[in-house]
Amino acid sequence: MIFIPEQQQTLSIDQVERSDFEHFYACPDNQQTLDILQSRQQGQQIILVGPALSGCSHLLKACCLYQPSLTAMYIPLKVWSKRDTACLQQLHHMDLICVDDVDVLIDLPLWQEAMFELINTCTRHNISMVVSAHTLVAQLDLWPDLKTRLQAMLYTPLRSISSQHLRSALLGLIQSRNLNVHPQLVDYLLNNISRDYGMLKPLLIAFDQYCMRQKCSMTPFEFKRFYPTYLHHD
């Protein structure tokens, strides 16, 4: 997925996702991480480590969109690792490469070698790099040379949103997307569905899209009608 905004090419990231820094809720525990990503220097290599659904993918995409003058590539390894490793070659013309989910390369030795070479390419050509993982690199069963390269990157943790910040995160999501949500819906979600922001965010976005299709309001009543279909589809 290549981003060349100055040439007005279509972005590969779905704009409905709004995967930019503005639409990422930064609880106090994660503010330093956002500061590091936004103030990244050219050629710097960063590894972002956080649990699943904590927002690593969102932030990697946000990095690609943050500086429109740069040529950036977002590489989701869950998808790309099913391809030939040749797709990681000839990227020396990029300004920024963001590689998501390096964990999936376990048991993929050819891809581990290709990732190692990609890091070397970035180093030689002063290309910035942001890599994400859900586990500390030291605990990953990867090729030692690749682990050494990853461990040399600037380690930046991403923490899940705590319960005390969960309501603020949901209200921030609602405000940033201009959702017309019934006042009781947030309480209903927190008390009856989940207290995991990583689960609630896509759920709330899907409910908004459902309500637009059905031309109905985002109320607890309508949510009860929507939720079984969401679970079945998921």
Contacts in CASP RR format, 6 or more apart in sequence:
PFRMAT RR
TARGET T0000
AUTHOR 0000-0000-0000
METHOD contacts of the structure
MODEL  1
MIFIPEQQQTLSIDQVERSDFEHFYACPDNQQTLDILQSRQQGQQIILVG
PALSGCSHLLKACCLYQPSLTAMYIPLKVWSKRDTACLQQLHHMDLICVD
DVDVLIDLPLWQEAMFELINTCTRHNISMVVSAHTLVAQLDLWPDLKTRL
QAMLYTPLRSISSQHLRSALLGLIQSRNLNVHPQLVDYLLNNISRDYGML
KPLLIAFDQYCMRQKCSMTPFEFKRFYPTYLHHD
1 12 0 8 1.000
1 13 0 8 1.000
1 64 0 8 1.000
1 73 0 8 1.000
1 74 0 8 1.000
1 75 0 8 1.000
1 76 0 8 1.000
2 9 0 8 1.000
2 12 0 8 1.000
2 71 0 8 1.000
2 72 0 8 1.000
2 73 0 8 1.000
3 9 0 8 1.000
3 11 0 8 1.000
3 12 0 8 1.000
3 13 0 8 1.000
3 64 0 8 1.000
3 65 0 8 1.000
3 71 0 8 1.000
3 72 0 8 1.000
3 73 0 8 1.000
3 74 0 8 1.000
4 71 0 8 1.000
5 11 0 8 1.000
5 68 0 8 1.000
5 69 0 8 1.000
6 68 0 8 1.000
6 69 0 8 1.000
11 65 0 8 1.000
12 74 0 8 1.000
13 19 0 8 1.000
13 61 0 8 1.000
13 64 0 8 1.000
13 65 0 8 1.000
13 74 0 8 1.000
17 58 0 8 1.000
17 61 0 8 1.000
18 176 0 8 1.000
18 177 0 8 1.000
19 57 0 8 1.000
19 58 0 8 1.000
19 61 0 8 1.000
19 62 0 8 1.000
19 65 0 8 1.000
20 61 0 8 1.000
20 62 0 8 1.000
20 65 0 8 1.000
20 66 0 8 1.000
21 34 0 8 1.000
21 37 0 8 1.000
21 38 0 8 1.000
21 59 0 8 1.000
21 62 0 8 1.000
21 66 0 8 1.000
22 176 0 8 1.000
23 58 0 8 1.000
23 173 0 8 1.000
23 176 0 8 1.000
23 177 0 8 1.000
24 34 0 8 1.000
24 55 0 8 1.000
24 58 0 8 1.000
24 59 0 8 1.000
24 62 0 8 1.000
25 161 0 8 1.000
25 168 0 8 1.000
25 169 0 8 1.000
25 172 0 8 1.000
25 173 0 8 1.000
25 197 0 8 1.000
26 33 0 8 1.000
26 34 0 8 1.000
27 159 0 8 1.000
27 161 0 8 1.000
27 162 0 8 1.000
27 165 0 8 1.000
27 168 0 8 1.000
27 169 0 8 1.000
28 165 0 8 1.000
29 159 0 8 1.000
29 162 0 8 1.000
30 158 0 8 1.000
30 159 0 8 1.000
33 48 0 8 1.000
33 59 0 8 1.000
33 156 0 8 1.000
33 157 0 8 1.000
33 158 0 8 1.000
34 59 0 8 1.000
36 46 0 8 1.000
36 154 0 8 1.000
36 156 0 8 1.000
37 46 0 8 1.000
37 48 0 8 1.000
37 59 0 8 1.000
37 62 0 8 1.000
37 63 0 8 1.000
37 66 0 8 1.000
37 130 0 8 1.000
37 156 0 8 1.000
38 66 0 8 1.000
40 46 0 8 1.000
40 63 0 8 1.000
40 128 0 8 1.000
40 130 0 8 1.000
41 128 0 8 1.000
42 95 0 8 1.000
42 126 0 8 1.000
42 128 0 8 1.000
43 122 0 8 1.000
43 126 0 8 1.000
43 127 0 8 1.000
43 128 0 8 1.000
43 129 0 8 1.000
44 128 0 8 1.000
44 129 0 8 1.000
44 154 0 8 1.000
45 119 0 8 1.000
45 122 0 8 1.000
45 123 0 8 1.000
45 128 0 8 1.000
45 129 0 8 1.000
45 130 0 8 1.000
45 131 0 8 1.000
45 152 0 8 1.000
45 153 0 8 1.000
45 154 0 8 1.000
46 129 0 8 1.000
46 130 0 8 1.000
46 131 0 8 1.000
46 153 0 8 1.000
46 154 0 8 1.000
46 156 0 8 1.000
47 102 0 8 1.000
47 130 0 8 1.000
47 131 0 8 1.000
47 132 0 8 1.000
47 133 0 8 1.000
47 137 0 8 1.000
47 150 0 8 1.000
47 153 0 8 1.000
47 154 0 8 1.000
47 155 0 8 1.000
47 156 0 8 1.000
48 56 0 8 1.000
48 59 0 8 1.000
48 60 0 8 1.000
48 130 0 8 1.000
48 131 0 8 1.000
48 132 0 8 1.000
48 133 0 8 1.000
48 156 0 8 1.000
48 157 0 8 1.000
48 158 0 8 1.000
49 132 0 8 1.000
49 133 0 8 1.000
49 134 0 8 1.000
49 135 0 8 1.000
49 136 0 8 1.000
49 137 0 8 1.000
49 155 0 8 1.000
49 156 0 8 1.000
49 157 0 8 1.000
49 158 0 8 1.000
50 56 0 8 1.000
50 132 0 8 1.000
50 133 0 8 1.000
50 134 0 8 1.000
50 157 0 8 1.000
50 158 0 8 1.000
50 159 0 8 1.000
50 160 0 8 1.000
51 134 0 8 1.000
51 160 0 8 1.000
52 134 0 8 1.000
53 160 0 8 1.000
53 196 0 8 1.000
53 197 0 8 1.000
53 198 0 8 1.000
53 199 0 8 1.000
54 158 0 8 1.000
54 159 0 8 1.000
54 160 0 8 1.000
54 161 0 8 1.000
54 198 0 8 1.000
55 158 0 8 1.000
55 198 0 8 1.000
56 100 0 8 1.000
56 101 0 8 1.000
56 132 0 8 1.000
56 133 0 8 1.000
56 134 0 8 1.000
56 158 0 8 1.000
57 76 0 8 1.000
57 100 0 8 1.000
57 101 0 8 1.000
57 132 0 8 1.000
59 132 0 8 1.000
59 158 0 8 1.000
60 74 0 8 1.000
60 98 0 8 1.000
60 99 0 8 1.000
60 100 0 8 1.000
60 130 0 8 1.000
60 132 0 8 1.000
61 74 0 8 1.000
61 98 0 8 1.000
63 72 0 8 1.000
63 96 0 8 1.000
63 98 0 8 1.000
63 130 0 8 1.000
64 72 0 8 1.000
64 73 0 8 1.000
64 74 0 8 1.000
64 96 0 8 1.000
64 98 0 8 1.000
65 72 0 8 1.000
67 96 0 8 1.000
70 95 0 8 1.000
70 96 0 8 1.000
71 93 0 8 1.000
71 94 0 8 1.000
71 95 0 8 1.000
71 96 0 8 1.000
72 94 0 8 1.000
72 95 0 8 1.000
72 96 0 8 1.000
72 97 0 8 1.000
72 98 0 8 1.000
73 91 0 8 1.000
73 94 0 8 1.000
73 96 0 8 1.000
73 97 0 8 1.000
73 98 0 8 1.000
74 98 0 8 1.000
74 100 0 8 1.000
75 88 0 8 1.000
75 97 0 8 1.000
75 98 0 8 1.000
75 99 0 8 1.000
75 100 0 8 1.000
76 100 0 8 1.000
76 101 0 8 1.000
77 99 0 8 1.000
77 100 0 8 1.000
77 101 0 8 1.000
77 102 0 8 1.000
77 104 0 8 1.000
77 105 0 8 1.000
77 111 0 8 1.000
78 100 0 8 1.000
78 101 0 8 1.000
78 104 0 8 1.000
80 87 0 8 1.000
80 88 0 8 1.000
81 104 0 8 1.000
81 105 0 8 1.000
81 108 0 8 1.000
81 111 0 8 1.000
85 110 0 8 1.000
85 111 0 8 1.000
85 113 0 8 1.000
85 114 0 8 1.000
88 114 0 8 1.000
88 115 0 8 1.000
88 117 0 8 1.000
88 118 0 8 1.000
89 114 0 8 1.000
89 117 0 8 1.000
91 97 0 8 1.000
91 118 0 8 1.000
91 121 0 8 1.000
91 127 0 8 1.000
92 121 0 8 1.000
92 124 0 8 1.000
92 125 0 8 1.000
92 127 0 8 1.000
94 127 0 8 1.000
95 127 0 8 1.000
95 128 0 8 1.000
96 127 0 8 1.000
96 128 0 8 1.000
96 129 0 8 1.000
96 130 0 8 1.000
97 118 0 8 1.000
97 122 0 8 1.000
97 127 0 8 1.000
97 128 0 8 1.000
97 129 0 8 1.000
97 130 0 8 1.000
98 129 0 8 1.000
98 130 0 8 1.000
98 131 0 8 1.000
98 132 0 8 1.000
99 115 0 8 1.000
99 118 0 8 1.000
99 129 0 8 1.000
99 130 0 8 1.000
99 131 0 8 1.000
99 132 0 8 1.000
100 132 0 8 1.000
101 132 0 8 1.000
101 133 0 8 1.000
101 134 0 8 1.000
102 115 0 8 1.000
102 131 0 8 1.000
102 132 0 8 1.000
102 133 0 8 1.000
102 140 0 8 1.000
102 150 0 8 1.000
103 133 0 8 1.000
103 134 0 8 1.000
103 135 0 8 1.000
103 140 0 8 1.000
105 111 0 8 1.000
105 112 0 8 1.000
105 115 0 8 1.000
105 142 0 8 1.000
105 146 0 8 1.000
106 140 0 8 1.000
106 141 0 8 1.000
106 142 0 8 1.000
107 141 0 8 1.000
109 143 0 8 1.000
112 142 0 8 1.000
112 143 0 8 1.000
112 146 0 8 1.000
113 143 0 8 1.000
113 146 0 8 1.000
115 146 0 8 1.000
116 143 0 8 1.000
116 145 0 8 1.000
116 146 0 8 1.000
116 149 0 8 1.000
119 129 0 8 1.000
119 146 0 8 1.000
119 149 0 8 1.000
119 150 0 8 1.000
120 149 0 8 1.000
121 127 0 8 1.000
122 128 0 8 1.000
122 129 0 8 1.000
129 153 0 8 1.000
131 150 0 8 1.000
131 153 0 8 1.000
133 140 0 8 1.000
133 150 0 8 1.000
137 147 0 8 1.000
137 150 0 8 1.000
137 151 0 8 1.000
138 147 0 8 1.000
138 151 0 8 1.000
140 147 0 8 1.000
142 150 0 8 1.000
160 196 0 8 1.000
160 197 0 8 1.000
160 198 0 8 1.000
161 169 0 8 1.000
161 197 0 8 1.000
161 198 0 8 1.000
163 195 0 8 1.000
166 190 0 8 1.000
166 195 0 8 1.000
166 197 0 8 1.000
166 200 0 8 1.000
167 186 0 8 1.000
167 190 0 8 1.000
169 197 0 8 1.000
170 186 0 8 1.000
170 189 0 8 1.000
170 190 0 8 1.000
170 197 0 8 1.000
170 200 0 8 1.000
170 204 0 8 1.000
171 186 0 8 1.000
173 179 0 8 1.000
173 201 0 8 1.000
173 204 0 8 1.000
174 181 0 8 1.000
174 186 0 8 1.000
174 204 0 8 1.000
177 205 0 8 1.000
177 208 0 8 1.000
179 204 0 8 1.000
179 208 0 8 1.000
179 218 0 8 1.000
180 217 0 8 1.000
180 218 0 8 1.000
181 218 0 8 1.000
182 217 0 8 1.000
182 218 0 8 1.000
182 219 0 8 1.000
182 220 0 8 1.000
184 219 0 8 1.000
184 220 0 8 1.000
185 218 0 8 1.000
185 219 0 8 1.000
185 220 0 8 1.000
185 223 0 8 1.000
188 220 0 8 1.000
188 223 0 8 1.000
189 200 0 8 1.000
189 203 0 8 1.000
189 204 0 8 1.000
189 223 0 8 1.000
193 200 0 8 1.000
193 203 0 8 1.000
193 227 0 8 1.000
194 200 0 8 1.000
194 203 0 8 1.000
203 230 0 8 1.000
206 230 0 8 1.000
207 218 0 8 1.000
207 222 0 8 1.000
207 223 0 8 1.000
207 226 0 8 1.000
207 230 0 8 1.000
208 218 0 8 1.000
210 226 0 8 1.000
210 229 0 8 1.000
210 230 0 8 1.000
211 217 0 8 1.000
211 218 0 8 1.000
211 222 0 8 1.000
211 226 0 8 1.000
214 222 0 8 1.000
216 222 0 8 1.000
END
